[in-house]
Amino acid sequence: MDEEKKDEKDKDLVYGVVEEALPNALFRVLLEGESEPSLAYLAGKMRKFRIRVLVGDRVAIVPEPYGGKGRITKRL
């Protein structure tokens, strides 16, 4: 059952590279397969444990269902 939950979580992830760091933990990320960068913000756990994300880092993002921003959940 735990494997099924992990598979569902991994299915939602989109990968990209951080192009620009903006104020308030916002980032401009170039997603795989897209030519235009999108905005992403740090997830709460990443802020809590002070995981740093720098320009050039590869990250995993959970996109919002209605477009717009995404939430950075992993630094790869």
N, C-alpha and C positions, 0 to 999 in steps of 0.2 A: 504494500500500500504506500510506503514511503517513496518507492521508486516512481509510482504514478504521479505523486505530488511534485517530485523533482522534474519529471518530464514536462508537466504542465507549466511550471515556472520557467524552464529553459525555452519553451516554445514562444513565450512572450518577449524574450530578450532580443534586442537588436544591438549590433556591435558597431563601433565607430571610433574615430580618433579626435581628440580634443584639438581644436584649431586656435581658440582664443579663450582666455579667462576674463570674465566680466565681474563687476562688483556683486556682492551679496550671494556668493557661491553659485553664480550662473556661469554657464559655459556654452560656447558655440562649438558644436560637434558635427563633424562630417561623417554621416552614416554610410555604411557599406551599400553600394549600389545606387547611391544618390549623388547628384552633382551639386546640390545646394545645402549648406549647413543648416542645422536646426538648433534651437535653444534647449538646454537641459539644466536641471538643478540637482544638487546633491541630495541624496536620500538622508533621512533623519539619523540612521545608524552610522552613516559615514561622517556626519557632522559630530555626532556624539563621541565617536572614537577617534576623531580628528585625523581621518585618512585624507592625505593630501592628493589632489589631482592636479597635474601640471600639463602645460601645453605639450602635445606629442604623445600623451598617454593613450593607450587603447582602453576603452571602457565599454561596459554593458549597460544598456538603457532599456527601461520599461516605458514604451511610448504611451501617452494618454490616448484613450479611445476616440476622443473628438479632435485629434490633431493638436497643434500648438506645441507645448513643451513636453519634455520627457524627463524621467527621474533616473539619475545615474545610481546604479545599485552596486556595481563592481568595478574595480580597477584591475585590469588584466596585465 
